């Protein structure tokens, strides 16, 4: 454990950004759901989870701004 990784952050790690689809993963045939739609949903869920995590760990927000 380091000074930048307090025990509470290690016990409650930040959410992981979803992997973006590759440039050729969308087949452009109108699938429902499209992989790009699924990624957009995952990204929205990630952003909400990150906001919640940042609220639980305000010290991490300050370190990121330094």
N, C-alpha and C positions, 0 to 999 in steps of 0.2 A: 504494500500500500504506500502511495506517495502523498505528498502534501496536496497535490492537485486532485487526488482521488480519495476523498473522505469515505469512511466505512459505509455511511448511509447511501452514497451514490453507488458504491460497489454492490450493495444489497438491492438497490433499485436503479439499475442502469437505464440510460435514456433509450427511447425507442429507436429502432433501426430504420433508416430511410429505405423505402422499397426500391428494388432494382427497376430501372426504367426498361421498357421493352426495347429490343434491338431495332435497328432501322428496317429490317426485313421481316419482323414478326407479325405485322399487320398484313393480312392478305388482300385488303381493299375489296372484299366481296360482300361487305355489309353484315358480317356475323353479329349475332346478338346473344351474348354481349361480345363486343369487340375487345381485344386485348388492351387497346388504348383506353376504353371505358373502365375496364377493371383496374388498370394502373391509376387512373384519375381517382377512383374510389379509394384505392389503397393509399394514395398520396393524401387525400382528405382525412382518412383515418389516422395516418401518421402525424399530420399537422396537429390534429386535436390531441392525440396522445402526447406529442411533444409539448404542447401548451400546458397540459395537465402535469407532466413531469417537471417542467420549468417552475410551475407554481409550487410544487413540492420541494424543489431544490433551487431557491433563489440565489444561493451562493454560486451555483454553476453559471447562472446568467451573468453575474458580475465578472467571473473569471473569463468568460467568452468575450466580453467587451474590453478587457484589459489588453 
